[in-house]
Amino acid sequence: MLEPEPVRQRTPSAARLALTVALWVAGALALAYLKTVPGVPLPDWSEAHVSNLELAHGAARLSLYVATIPETADWDTGHLARALREEAMRRYEVELALPGDDSEAVAALCVLYNGRGYVPQIGELLAAAVARDPNRRELFGALATGYLQPHLPAGRVSGIGDGIAQLPGWLQALVLADVYARAGDARRARAAEQLALTESVRYGRWVVAIAVVGIGAALVSILVALAALVLAVFRRGLPAAPRPPVRWHMADVAEVLGLLFFISVLLALGRSLAEQHLPRTLGPLMRLVGHSVTYVLTVVPLAFLAISRARRRQYGWREALGMRPLAVTRHLVQGLVVFGIALPVVPALTAQLSAWLGRLPAWGLTMGAAGAGSLLGGPGGRVWLVATFGVVAVLVAPVAEEIIFRGFVQGALRGRLAPVATYLASALLFAVLHLKFDPEAFSATLVMGLVLAITYEKTRSVYPGMVVHALTNAYVLALMLVQTL
């Protein structure tokens, strides 16, 4: 039986090429304009130091959690808690030397110094903090009153509480515990300390749970990989999907990616302008929903556009995109194996790459680098995080993005570039079009793009990449939840 002839390629018209170029230029101009919008962070590579502050907070909170665990003959929890406090203190002191807001680091160091009896150092710390950032004078003044005033009356404590209201809840509780203790109110000091311990224990349990899941996933993936290796040896390999030559144009790729770039920047501009006019109480919630809705409205239609272009260009488009055949068990196992391998490798490569990028001049916009707390706007936001980001990031994004970036874009690049160049080009487009240009987020997206590109090439299917993509986004979602505890 004769195979049907492939659809004949048609050279893109000059009008389509001009429209594609116009989309890229308009997107670039809109991206440049976003720098002037107050609702969007200014270009600043110092965004990378946020991770250092988060690590310092994590070490401080874990030290409180570990201190609540009874010591055993095999585990000296007291020594571990002291080591975590030392690590937190070291990172907070490093934070003071970095540009940006260091008020949380100053408050945390006051707590740690007070625990060691370093009262003169607290005075020097607060004096330097006021000189460095006069706009935080109210906070630093409240800390000076609480820690340095010789005879602190109980009536002054409420004023201190107002002054430190901008700090995270667990850190406020620790400061108030110290201040109440200095004022001689033992009952309220114990209550504040218990509040800090309760929040830190909840945080510690989340961290332990995620660590156990991560280690368990890695071990399961290693076992599955060994089993797959044994099967491959005895069965001489697993069947792979056919790979017909891709017949769509690079102009088709430029058109789809140009639309994605232009619409993403335009919607980001619209969100930023809209957020400036939202009520303060609705801002974080609307921002969260807005991110999710605009993402779906952008990426899903473009995934269908990519499929439409592939269908018009060739017979066997499903095989060319890596969408056929579907072997559920095999693709699921392949995705689990890749995720288990990537779980320890991707963070290590990301740290190295982001450290290198951090030494380069500023590139531009730090879009999409907002922390989880700014998106959630309080504990109730966790429900919205799971309901919106969870569905979009774990279900919609893996399917749509793998079809666009791996099946459509990488499929077109594969026959035109060497394999390594194909991986790099596909991953770079994937990272750039996520519009996250701070070093850490860009590096993580680039490294993950490389993993997904290699996965697609080696498995000849988009489905294992969808599994890896979904598991990675779910893991990041869990980390975001931990940051809000």
Backbone torsions as a table, in degrees:
resi	resn	phi	psi	omega
1	MET	NA	128.7	-177.4
2	LEU	-74.8	140.6	177.9
3	GLU	-80.3	137.1	179.7
4	PRO	-59.0	145.9	178.8
5	GLU	-66.0	141.9	175.9
6	PRO	-65.6	151.0	178.2
7	VAL	-62.0	133.1	-176.7
8	ARG	-71.3	136.2	179.1
9	GLN	-71.0	141.7	174.3
10	ARG	-115.8	131.6	178.9
11	THR	-67.1	129.0	-179.4
12	PRO	-58.8	141.8	-179.1
13	SER	-71.3	161.3	179.0
14	ALA	-62.7	-33.3	-179.7
15	ALA	-66.1	-41.5	178.7
16	ARG	-65.8	-41.0	178.3
17	LEU	-63.1	-41.8	179.0
18	ALA	-64.4	-39.1	178.7
19	LEU	-65.1	-40.0	178.9
20	THR	-63.1	-45.8	178.1
21	VAL	-61.6	-40.9	-179.9
22	ALA	-63.4	-37.5	178.3
23	LEU	-62.8	-45.6	-180.0
24	TRP	-64.6	-42.2	179.6
25	VAL	-65.8	-43.8	179.6
26	ALA	-64.3	-39.6	176.8
27	GLY	-62.8	-41.7	178.7
28	ALA	-64.5	-40.8	178.6
29	LEU	-65.8	-41.2	177.9
30	ALA	-64.6	-37.7	177.9
31	LEU	-64.3	-41.1	177.2
32	ALA	-64.9	-38.0	179.7
33	TYR	-65.6	-30.5	-178.8
34	LEU	-59.9	-23.4	178.2
35	LYS	-62.1	-27.1	-176.6
36	THR	-90.1	-3.7	-177.9
37	VAL	-87.8	124.0	-176.7
38	PRO	-61.4	-26.3	-176.0
39	GLY	-74.2	-9.4	-177.4
40	VAL	-108.8	136.2	179.5
41	PRO	-57.4	143.8	177.7
42	LEU	-74.2	157.9	178.4
43	PRO	-62.8	126.0	-176.1
44	ASP	-165.0	110.7	179.2
45	TRP	-70.1	-11.4	177.7
46	SER	-66.9	-6.2	175.8
47	GLU	-57.2	-22.9	-178.4
48	ALA	-64.6	-24.8	-175.8
49	HIS	-76.5	-6.1	175.7
50	VAL	-59.1	-38.0	-178.6
51	SER	-63.1	-34.2	178.8
52	ASN	-65.4	-41.8	178.2
53	LEU	-64.9	-41.7	178.9
54	GLU	-63.5	-39.8	177.4
55	LEU	-65.0	-37.8	178.0
56	ALA	-65.3	-45.3	176.7
57	HIS	-59.9	-42.7	-179.2
58	GLY	-62.1	-42.8	179.2
59	ALA	-64.9	-40.5	179.7
60	ALA	-64.3	-43.6	-178.4
61	ARG	-71.0	-37.3	177.6
62	LEU	-66.1	-31.6	177.5
63	SER	-63.3	-37.6	176.7
64	LEU	-67.5	-41.0	179.7
65	TYR	-64.8	-46.0	-178.3
66	VAL	-63.5	-35.2	-178.9
67	ALA	-64.5	-20.5	179.6
68	THR	-84.8	-9.9	-178.2
69	ILE	-86.2	128.0	-179.8
70	PRO	-62.1	142.4	178.1
71	GLU	-73.7	147.9	175.3
72	THR	-127.5	175.0	-179.5
73	ALA	-65.8	-26.6	-176.5
74	ASP	-98.6	-12.3	-174.4
75	TRP	-138.4	112.0	179.3
76	ASP	-89.3	89.2	-177.0
77	THR	-67.5	-30.0	178.4
78	GLY	-63.6	-42.5	178.2
79	HIS	-65.0	-40.9	179.2
80	LEU	-64.5	-40.5	178.5
81	ALA	-63.1	-41.5	178.0
82	ARG	-64.5	-39.7	179.0
83	ALA	-64.6	-38.6	177.9
84	LEU	-66.8	-38.7	176.8
85	ARG	-64.2	-39.9	177.8
86	GLU	-62.0	-43.1	179.5
87	GLU	-64.6	-41.8	178.2
88	ALA	-62.5	-44.4	-179.4
89	MET	-62.2	-42.3	-179.9
90	ARG	-62.1	-44.1	-178.5
91	ARG	-69.5	-37.1	176.6
92	TYR	-63.8	-39.3	178.8
93	GLU	-67.6	-34.6	173.9
94	VAL	-65.1	-37.4	-179.3
95	GLU	-59.5	-33.9	-179.1
96	LEU	-64.3	-26.0	-178.3
97	ALA	-86.9	-6.9	-178.2
98	LEU	-94.6	151.7	176.8
99	PRO	-68.8	156.7	178.5
100	GLY	111.4	-175.2	-177.7
101	ASP	-76.1	120.6	-179.4
102	ASP	-116.0	21.4	-175.5
103	SER	-64.3	-39.0	179.2
104	GLU	-66.4	-37.8	177.9
105	ALA	-64.6	-39.3	179.1
106	VAL	-63.7	-46.3	-179.6
107	ALA	-62.8	-42.5	179.6
108	ALA	-64.9	-37.6	178.0
109	LEU	-67.5	-33.7	175.1
110	CYS	-59.1	-42.9	179.1
111	VAL	-63.9	-46.9	-177.2
112	LEU	-68.0	-42.3	178.4
113	TYR	-64.2	-39.6	179.8
114	ASN	-63.6	-37.1	177.9
115	GLY	-63.4	-23.9	179.2
116	ARG	-100.9	-2.4	-179.5
117	GLY	79.6	22.4	-179.3
118	TYR	-88.1	62.6	-177.1
119	VAL	-65.2	-44.7	178.0
120	PRO	-58.7	-37.3	179.4
121	GLN	-65.8	-31.8	176.5
122	ILE	-63.5	-42.9	178.0
123	GLY	-60.7	-44.8	178.8
124	GLU	-64.6	-40.0	180.0
125	LEU	-61.3	-46.6	-176.9
126	LEU	-71.1	-36.5	177.5
127	ALA	-62.9	-43.3	178.6
128	ALA	-67.2	-35.6	-179.4
129	ALA	-66.2	-41.5	178.7
130	VAL	-64.9	-40.7	179.5
131	ALA	-66.1	-33.3	-177.7
132	ARG	-79.2	-35.9	-176.0
133	ASP	-140.2	83.2	-178.7
134	PRO	-63.0	-21.6	-179.0
135	ASN	-67.2	-18.5	179.4
136	ARG	-99.2	24.8	-175.3
137	ARG	-60.0	-35.9	-179.2
138	GLU	-63.4	-45.2	179.5
139	LEU	-64.4	-48.1	-177.1
140	PHE	-68.1	-31.7	176.0
141	GLY	-66.2	-40.0	177.3
142	ALA	-63.7	-40.6	177.9
143	LEU	-65.6	-39.8	178.8
144	ALA	-64.1	-41.1	177.6
145	THR	-62.7	-43.9	-176.0
146	GLY	-69.3	-35.4	-172.7
147	TYR	-104.6	-20.5	-171.2
148	LEU	-115.1	-20.5	-178.1
149	GLN	-67.4	126.6	-173.0
150	PRO	-60.0	-49.6	-178.6
151	HIS	-119.2	97.8	-174.3
152	LEU	-89.6	111.8	176.6
153	PRO	-73.1	150.6	-178.0
154	ALA	-62.2	-28.5	-178.0
155	GLY	-68.8	-18.3	-179.2
156	ARG	-83.3	-11.1	-173.6
157	VAL	-68.2	-37.3	-179.9
158	SER	-61.6	-38.2	176.6
159	GLY	-64.9	-35.8	176.8
160	ILE	-65.4	-39.9	177.9
161	GLY	-59.4	-38.5	177.1
162	ASP	-66.1	-37.5	-177.1
163	GLY	-69.3	-28.2	-177.1
164	ILE	-103.1	15.9	-175.2
165	ALA	-63.2	-21.5	-178.6
166	GLN	-78.2	-11.4	-178.6
167	LEU	-77.0	158.6	173.7
168	PRO	-58.4	151.7	-174.0
169	GLY	-56.6	-44.3	-178.2
170	TRP	-65.6	-34.3	179.8
171	LEU	-74.1	-38.1	173.6
172	GLN	-57.2	-44.4	-178.1
173	ALA	-62.5	-40.0	179.0
174	LEU	-65.8	-42.7	178.5
175	VAL	-62.8	-45.5	-179.4
176	LEU	-65.0	-34.2	176.6
177	ALA	-61.5	-42.9	177.6
178	ASP	-64.8	-43.3	-176.0
179	VAL	-67.5	-43.4	178.5
180	TYR	-63.5	-37.0	178.3
181	ALA	-64.1	-39.9	178.3
182	ARG	-69.3	-29.9	179.5
183	ALA	-82.6	-3.8	178.2
184	GLY	84.7	12.2	179.4
185	ASP	-98.0	84.9	-173.8
186	ALA	-66.0	-35.3	-177.4
187	ARG	-64.3	-48.5	-179.9
188	ARG	-70.3	-31.0	176.3
189	ALA	-62.8	-43.2	178.5
190	ARG	-66.1	-38.7	179.7
191	ALA	-64.1	-43.6	179.4
192	ALA	-65.8	-40.8	179.1
193	GLU	-65.1	-38.1	179.0
194	GLN	-65.4	-36.5	177.8
195	LEU	-63.5	-44.4	178.1
196	ALA	-63.5	-40.1	178.9
197	LEU	-65.3	-40.4	-179.5
198	THR	-61.3	-47.1	179.3
199	GLU	-65.4	-39.3	-178.8
200	SER	-70.3	-36.2	177.1
201	VAL	-64.5	-41.9	177.7
202	ARG	-62.4	-43.5	177.4
203	TYR	-62.1	-45.9	-178.9
204	GLY	-61.8	-39.1	179.1
205	ARG	-66.2	-37.4	175.9
206	TRP	-63.5	-44.3	-179.6
207	VAL	-62.2	-45.6	178.9
208	VAL	-62.0	-42.4	-179.7
209	ALA	-62.3	-43.8	-179.9
210	ILE	-66.6	-39.3	178.0
211	ALA	-63.0	-42.7	179.2
212	VAL	-63.2	-44.4	179.2
213	VAL	-62.5	-43.2	179.8
214	GLY	-63.0	-46.6	179.0
215	ILE	-65.1	-41.5	178.2
216	GLY	-62.1	-42.1	178.9
217	ALA	-63.5	-40.1	179.0
218	ALA	-64.3	-43.4	-179.9
219	LEU	-65.1	-43.9	178.6
220	VAL	-62.1	-40.9	-179.5
221	SER	-65.0	-37.9	177.8
222	ILE	-63.4	-43.8	178.8
223	LEU	-63.5	-42.6	178.9
224	VAL	-64.4	-39.0	178.9
225	ALA	-63.4	-41.7	177.5
226	LEU	-63.6	-42.3	178.4
227	ALA	-63.0	-41.6	178.5
228	ALA	-64.5	-37.0	178.2
229	LEU	-64.4	-43.2	178.1
230	VAL	-61.4	-44.4	178.5
231	LEU	-61.6	-41.0	-179.4
232	ALA	-64.4	-37.2	179.9
233	VAL	-67.5	-46.2	-174.7
234	PHE	-79.9	-28.5	-179.3
235	ARG	-103.2	3.5	178.7
236	ARG	57.8	48.6	173.8
237	GLY	93.4	157.0	177.6
238	LEU	-99.1	148.3	-178.5
239	PRO	-65.0	139.1	179.4
240	ALA	-112.4	154.3	-179.7
241	ALA	-68.7	145.7	176.2
242	PRO	-63.5	153.0	-177.1
243	ARG	-127.7	85.7	177.6
244	PRO	-70.3	154.2	178.1
245	PRO	-64.4	140.6	-179.7
246	VAL	-78.5	134.6	-174.8
247	ARG	-116.3	5.4	176.6
248	TRP	-87.7	157.2	-172.6
249	HIS	-80.9	157.2	168.1
250	MET	-65.7	-26.0	175.6
251	ALA	-63.5	-34.1	175.4
252	ASP	-64.6	-41.6	178.3
253	VAL	-63.3	-45.7	-179.8
254	ALA	-62.0	-36.4	179.6
255	GLU	-65.4	-48.3	-178.5
256	VAL	-64.9	-46.3	-179.8
257	LEU	-67.9	-34.2	176.3
258	GLY	-63.3	-42.4	175.9
259	LEU	-62.8	-42.4	179.2
260	LEU	-61.5	-45.5	-179.8
261	PHE	-62.9	-49.5	-176.3
262	PHE	-64.1	-47.1	-177.9
263	ILE	-66.8	-39.2	-179.9
264	SER	-61.9	-46.3	-179.8
265	VAL	-66.7	-41.3	-179.5
266	LEU	-62.6	-43.7	179.2
267	LEU	-68.9	-35.5	175.7
268	ALA	-62.4	-40.3	176.9
269	LEU	-63.9	-44.1	178.6
270	GLY	-62.1	-41.7	178.1
271	ARG	-62.7	-43.9	-177.9
272	SER	-63.2	-41.8	179.0
273	LEU	-68.2	-38.6	-179.1
274	ALA	-67.7	-37.2	-176.6
275	GLU	-64.7	-26.7	179.9
276	GLN	-68.5	-20.9	-176.4
277	HIS	-107.8	4.3	178.8
278	LEU	-83.8	150.5	172.8
279	PRO	-59.5	149.9	-176.3
280	ARG	-58.8	-36.1	-177.0
281	THR	-74.4	-23.5	-179.1
282	LEU	-95.6	-14.2	-174.7
283	GLY	-52.3	-59.9	-177.4
284	PRO	-59.9	-41.5	-178.9
285	LEU	-65.0	-46.6	-179.9
286	MET	-66.1	-32.4	178.1
287	ARG	-65.8	-42.4	179.1
288	LEU	-61.6	-51.3	179.9
289	VAL	-65.0	-39.8	-179.9
290	GLY	-61.5	-43.3	177.1
291	HIS	-57.6	-46.1	-175.2
292	SER	-68.7	-46.7	-177.1
293	VAL	-64.8	-47.3	-178.4
294	THR	-65.5	-33.2	177.3
295	TYR	-63.5	-47.3	-178.9
296	VAL	-62.3	-42.8	-179.3
297	LEU	-66.2	-20.8	179.8
298	THR	-89.9	-54.7	-166.2
299	VAL	-81.3	-33.8	-177.5
300	VAL	-67.0	-50.2	177.2
301	PRO	-59.6	-34.5	-179.0
302	LEU	-72.7	-28.7	173.2
303	ALA	-64.8	-41.6	176.6
304	PHE	-67.2	-34.2	176.7
305	LEU	-65.1	-40.8	177.8
306	ALA	-62.2	-43.3	178.0
307	ILE	-63.1	-41.0	179.7
308	SER	-62.3	-42.7	178.0
309	ARG	-63.1	-41.1	179.4
310	ALA	-64.9	-40.6	-179.2
311	ARG	-64.3	-37.5	-178.4
312	ARG	-71.3	-25.4	-172.1
313	ARG	-90.9	-28.6	-173.4
314	GLN	-156.6	154.5	170.3
315	TYR	-77.5	144.9	-177.6
316	GLY	76.0	33.9	-176.4
317	TRP	-66.5	-31.2	179.2
318	ARG	-63.6	-44.3	177.5
319	GLU	-65.2	-38.8	-179.9
320	ALA	-65.1	-34.4	178.0
321	LEU	-81.8	-7.7	-177.6
322	GLY	79.9	25.3	-177.5
323	MET	-103.8	5.0	178.7
324	ARG	-152.5	140.6	-2.9
325	PRO	-80.4	162.8	176.6
326	LEU	-102.9	113.7	176.1
327	ALA	-114.6	95.0	-168.8
328	VAL	-56.3	-51.4	-175.8
329	THR	-63.9	-47.8	-177.3
330	ARG	-63.8	-44.6	-178.7
331	HIS	-68.1	-35.5	177.2
332	LEU	-66.2	-43.0	178.5
333	VAL	-63.6	-43.7	178.5
334	GLN	-60.6	-43.4	178.5
335	GLY	-63.0	-41.4	178.7
336	LEU	-64.6	-40.0	179.3
337	VAL	-63.3	-48.3	-179.4
338	VAL	-62.7	-41.7	179.7
339	PHE	-63.1	-42.5	178.7
340	GLY	-62.3	-37.8	178.0
341	ILE	-72.1	-39.3	-176.3
342	ALA	-73.4	-25.1	-173.4
343	LEU	-56.5	-45.7	175.8
344	PRO	-87.0	-24.4	-172.8
345	VAL	-78.7	-44.6	-174.7
346	VAL	-61.3	-47.2	177.8
347	PRO	-60.1	-37.3	179.6
348	ALA	-65.5	-46.1	177.9
349	LEU	-65.8	-37.7	178.5
350	THR	-61.9	-43.0	180.0
351	ALA	-61.6	-43.1	-179.9
352	GLN	-66.4	-44.8	-178.0
353	LEU	-67.9	-41.7	-179.6
354	SER	-67.4	-33.7	176.4
355	ALA	-65.2	-38.3	178.3
356	TRP	-69.7	-44.3	179.5
357	LEU	-64.0	-32.5	-179.0
358	GLY	-64.0	-18.1	178.5
359	ARG	-89.6	-4.6	179.6
360	LEU	-86.3	159.9	174.0
361	PRO	-60.1	160.0	-178.4
362	ALA	-60.1	136.9	178.4
363	TRP	-88.9	-41.2	-174.5
364	GLY	161.6	-134.9	-166.7
365	LEU	-74.4	137.1	173.8
366	THR	-97.4	59.1	-179.9
367	MET	-76.9	145.5	175.8
368	GLY	75.9	9.4	-176.5
369	ALA	-97.8	9.8	-179.2
370	ALA	-64.7	143.8	-179.9
371	GLY	-73.4	166.4	-178.0
372	ALA	-62.8	-36.6	-177.7
373	GLY	-61.9	-38.9	179.9
374	SER	-68.2	-26.2	178.5
375	LEU	-81.3	-31.2	-173.0
376	LEU	-87.6	-39.6	177.9
377	GLY	67.3	30.8	175.8
378	GLY	128.4	170.3	-177.1
379	PRO	-58.3	-36.8	-179.4
380	GLY	-63.3	-20.3	179.3
381	GLY	-68.9	-15.6	-179.8
382	ARG	-63.5	-35.7	177.6
383	VAL	-62.4	-42.9	179.0
384	TRP	-68.6	-33.0	178.2
385	LEU	-60.3	-47.7	-179.3
386	VAL	-68.7	-41.2	-175.3
387	ALA	-69.6	-33.6	-176.6
388	THR	-103.8	-64.2	-179.8
389	PHE	-60.4	-37.6	-178.1
390	GLY	-60.7	-49.7	-179.4
391	VAL	-65.8	-46.1	-176.3
392	VAL	-68.4	-48.6	-173.2
393	ALA	-74.6	-32.6	-174.6
394	VAL	-95.4	-26.1	-176.8
395	LEU	-110.9	-51.3	-172.8
396	VAL	-78.1	-52.1	-173.6
397	ALA	-58.8	-47.8	-178.2
398	PRO	-58.6	-41.3	-178.1
399	VAL	-68.8	-52.4	-174.8
400	ALA	-67.1	-44.7	-176.0
401	GLU	-70.3	-35.2	177.8
402	GLU	-67.7	-36.9	176.9
403	ILE	-64.7	-43.6	-176.5
404	ILE	-72.3	-56.6	-168.8
405	PHE	-82.0	-36.7	-179.5
406	ARG	-92.3	-58.6	-176.3
407	GLY	-62.8	-48.8	-172.7
408	PHE	-86.1	-54.9	-175.0
409	VAL	-72.1	-54.7	-177.8
410	GLN	-65.7	-32.3	176.1
411	GLY	-60.2	-39.2	178.5
412	ALA	-72.6	-35.7	-179.2
413	LEU	-73.0	-27.7	-170.4
414	ARG	-59.9	-39.5	-179.0
415	GLY	-84.8	-1.8	-175.2
416	ARG	-115.9	-17.1	-178.3
417	LEU	-128.3	162.8	172.9
418	ALA	-66.8	157.9	-176.1
419	PRO	-54.8	-47.7	-177.9
420	VAL	-63.9	-42.8	177.9
421	ALA	-62.9	-35.2	177.1
422	THR	-63.6	-45.8	178.9
423	TYR	-59.8	-47.3	-176.1
424	LEU	-65.7	-43.8	-179.3
425	ALA	-64.8	-43.6	179.3
426	SER	-62.8	-44.8	-179.2
427	ALA	-67.0	-38.2	-179.4
428	LEU	-66.4	-42.9	176.1
429	LEU	-62.4	-40.8	178.5
430	PHE	-60.0	-43.0	-178.5
431	ALA	-72.5	-44.8	-176.6
432	VAL	-64.4	-42.7	-175.8
433	LEU	-77.5	-2.6	169.1
434	HIS	-82.9	-8.5	175.5
435	LEU	56.2	40.5	175.1
436	LYS	-120.8	101.1	-169.8
437	PHE	-110.3	10.5	169.6
438	ASP	-77.6	153.6	-169.5
439	PRO	-57.2	-43.7	-173.9
440	GLU	-69.0	-48.4	-178.5
441	ALA	-67.0	-41.6	179.4
442	PHE	-63.6	-43.6	-179.0
443	SER	-64.3	-43.0	-179.8
444	ALA	-62.4	-42.1	-179.5
445	THR	-68.3	-38.9	179.6
446	LEU	-65.4	-46.5	-179.8
447	VAL	-64.0	-42.4	178.5
448	MET	-64.6	-35.7	176.2
449	GLY	-62.5	-38.4	176.4
450	LEU	-63.7	-44.3	178.8
451	VAL	-59.5	-45.5	-178.3
452	LEU	-68.9	-34.9	178.5
453	ALA	-65.2	-45.0	179.1
454	ILE	-66.0	-39.5	178.6
455	THR	-60.3	-44.8	179.4
456	TYR	-62.9	-42.6	-177.6
457	GLU	-67.3	-40.8	-175.1
458	LYS	-78.8	-32.2	-179.7
459	THR	-93.3	-15.8	-179.9
460	ARG	61.1	31.1	-179.4
461	SER	-152.3	147.8	176.6
462	VAL	-81.8	-15.0	-171.9
463	TYR	-70.3	-41.9	174.8
464	PRO	-60.8	-37.7	176.6
465	GLY	-63.3	-35.8	176.1
466	MET	-62.0	-40.2	178.4
467	VAL	-64.3	-47.2	178.9
468	VAL	-60.9	-45.4	-179.3
469	HIS	-59.8	-46.3	-178.6
470	ALA	-65.9	-43.3	179.5
471	LEU	-65.2	-39.5	178.9
472	THR	-64.4	-45.8	179.0
473	ASN	-64.3	-36.5	176.9
474	ALA	-65.1	-38.3	178.3
475	TYR	-65.3	-44.2	177.6
476	VAL	-63.7	-39.0	177.6
477	LEU	-59.8	-42.5	177.8
478	ALA	-63.8	-39.2	177.0
479	LEU	-64.0	-38.1	177.5
480	MET	-63.7	-39.0	177.4
481	LEU	-63.4	-40.2	179.0
482	VAL	-62.1	-40.2	-179.0
483	GLN	-63.3	-23.4	-178.2
484	THR	-91.9	-2.7	-177.9
485	LEU	-74.4	NA	NA
